[in-house]
Amino acid sequence: MLIRPPRFAYNPEILKPSRKLKERFIIETHYLPFELTLYRQEPMRYVILYLHGNGSSSFEGTLFLPPMPEGVGLACFDFNGCGNRA
């Protein structure tokens, strides 16, 4: 039997980066069968797809934005049953 930690439900406002990071990143939300948030930089050569652990959420991916090198974007989403995705 798998013991699952509780979901990390959060206010989506915390996914918005600070004003300083908004100067570096263009934030896009794409609605696929799930909600994907893409933090883009111009020009963007690479994208890191952040896959969080069990019982976590896409919020953890935003912690990688400050040290992100130029030209690299970050894509985050919540797996079904994790974060805000029921």
Phi, psi and omega in degrees: 000134180269127175264116186257132176293158179295152177297146174265089177277141185216164174279124182302343179297334181288347178282346180280124182288167179296169181301321180298317179287330178296335176290335181265328189243143170260125185259125178234140174245127180245132180258100176258207170296355175216169180265118181250129176253126181247124176256106185257151169238148177252131350283148182251122180258330184224156174229130175263127176265113182273120177248113185276167180278179182296130178077010181254202181202175179291345178304322181301329179297329181292343178291343179270355182295314183304315181274005184297128179291162179297145178083004181243130177256171180225130177244128182230145173208165177260131173292158178301128181087002179238151178058226182269004181264110181282000000 
